[in-house]
Amino acid sequence: MLGWMLGLLGCPGTDAPDSVCGQEDTGQQIGIIDPSCQCLDSVLEIGTGSVAFESLGDSVEMVHGPQGSWHLPGALRITNSRNIVRIAAQVHDLETGIAVTDELNHHVQLVAEDTCVGSYPNMFLYLDTKELDPDTTTAWALSCRDVVVTMCITDTGGRDACTETTLFVEPDPTDVQDGEAAACP
């Protein structure tokens, strides 16, 4: 309880108010942040995982969903943030810069991993490649290409942070088997 009260007064170990250490009082502070991390910059890591955050390698496998559309699985790990955040995510084709998703927005409570670390797994980055190649399916248009995944967060304390990663998109194995996409070289 004392730690929580000290967090309201300012940065741990200082007499500085929250505004000095990067927190803006919006009047609608939602969620909590441990006093030991409230004065540190937020750090983001893009990953994957349907149940828990999993780190990514250099590629991600496209998923052909049961309703006929495609998505990339996503997750985000956040260090030094309130536990309730807004996440904005978008995917662009690296070669052309064309957006292959709408901007996806989530207002979520993070799964606590450690004192200053939380994550949000099981994000679906729904793909739409009509602008990239209107004459083919998403599986043909985006398989075996590099994309840039960008994710940004905002919490009610005024913290903003963004990160991006470049990934190689592998086709759904079922699409390769059914001839809806070619296997990557």
N, C-alpha and C positions, 0 to 999 in steps of 0.2 A: 504494500500500500504506500509506503514511504517513497519507494522508487517511482511509482506512478505520479505521486504528488510533486516530486522534484522535477519530473519530466514536464509538468505543466508550467513550472517556474522558469525553465530555460535549459540550456545545454548543461549536461553533467559536468561538474567541476568548474563551472563559470557562473557569473552572475548575469550573463547575457540573456535577453529575451529570445523567444523562438525565432522572431524575424531576423535576428542576427545570424542564426545558423541555418538559414535557407528555408525556414518554414514560414508560411504566410498564414495568418489567422483569417480564414475565410468566414468565420462565424458559424460554420457548419462542419466542424471537425467530426468525421465519421471514421470509425476504426481506431485501432491503437498502434502505437509504435513504442518499442522499448527505449527508455532513455539512453541506453548505451549506444544506440545507432541513430538517434534522431538528428545529430549534427553531421552525419556522414553523407556523402553523395550516394544516390541510388545507383545500383549496378544491375544490368539485365543480362540474361543469357537465354537465347532461343533454343528450344529443344523439341522433343516429341514425347509421347507417352499418353496412354489413355487412362491409366489409373494413377500414375505418379510421374513426375518429371524424369525424363531420360535425356542424357546428353546426345547430341547429334554428331555424326561423322561429317563427311563431305557430300553426302547424298541423302535424298529422302525418296521414299517410294510413294507414288501417287496411288490413291485408293479409288476404285470404281465402286461407288455405293450402290445399294440395292434398288434405289429409285432411278438409277441410270446416269447420275451426274458424278463428277470427280472432285476430290478434295485432297489437300495435303494435311497430314496430321501435325498438330502443333502444340507446344506448351511453352510456358515462360517461367523462369526462375528470377525472383527479384530480391535483392539484398538492400537493406536500409530504406524501407518504405513503410507506410501504414499498411495494415493488413487488408484494407479495402481500397481497391484501385479501379480506374478505368483503363482498359487496354484497347489500343487501336492497332490493328494488324493489316498489312497489305503485302501482296506479292507482285513483283514486276519481272517480266522477261529481261534477262541481262543484256542480250544482244540489241534489242529494239527499244527497251525502256517502257514498253507497253504494259499497263496494269492487266494482270490476269486474274485478279480478284477485285471485288468491290472493297472499300475500306470496311473492315469488320470491327465492330465495337462491342466490348464486353464490360459490364460493371460487376465486379466479382469480389468475393472474399477469398484471400489466398489460403492455401493449405500450409500450415506452419511446418517448416523443416528444421529450424534452429531459431535461436533468439532473434536474430535480425534477418532471417531468410524465410521466404515463403514462395510458393509456386502455384501456378494454375495450369493443370494438365487438361487434355482432351478437348483442345480447340480444333475446330474444323475450318480450314482455310479453303472455302468453296471456290472452285476454279471456273472461269468463264473466258474462253479464248477466241470468242467471235471476232474481236478487234485484231487479234494476232493472226488468225487464219480462219476466215468465215466458211471456208469450203470443207473443213475437216472436223472430226471430233476432237475433243480436248485431249484424248489419249494420243492421237497422231500429232496434234499441234505442239504439245508441250513435252512429250517424252524425249528423253536424251538431250535436254537443254538445260542451261544454267538459269536459275532464277535468283532474285534478291528478295529475301523476306525481311520486312521491316516491322518492328513492334515498338510501340511507345506506351508509356504509362503516365498517369496523372493521379495523384492522391489529393484528398481534401486539405492537406497541409501545404499545398502549393508546390509539391515536388513534381518535376517533369523529368523524364529520362527516355532516351531512345537508343535502340541498337539495331543493327542489321547484319545479316549473314548471307553469303552466296552459297547456294546448294545446287547440286546436279540432280535433276528429276528423273527417276527411273520409272518405267511404266508399271502398272499393276500387272503382276505375273499372269493373272487370268486374261487380261487384254492381249498379252503376247500369245498365250496359248490359243485364244479365240481368233487371232488375226486382226484385232482392233488396234494394235500397236506393234511396232517392230521392236525387237530386242536391241538394246544399246550395244554398240561395238565394244 
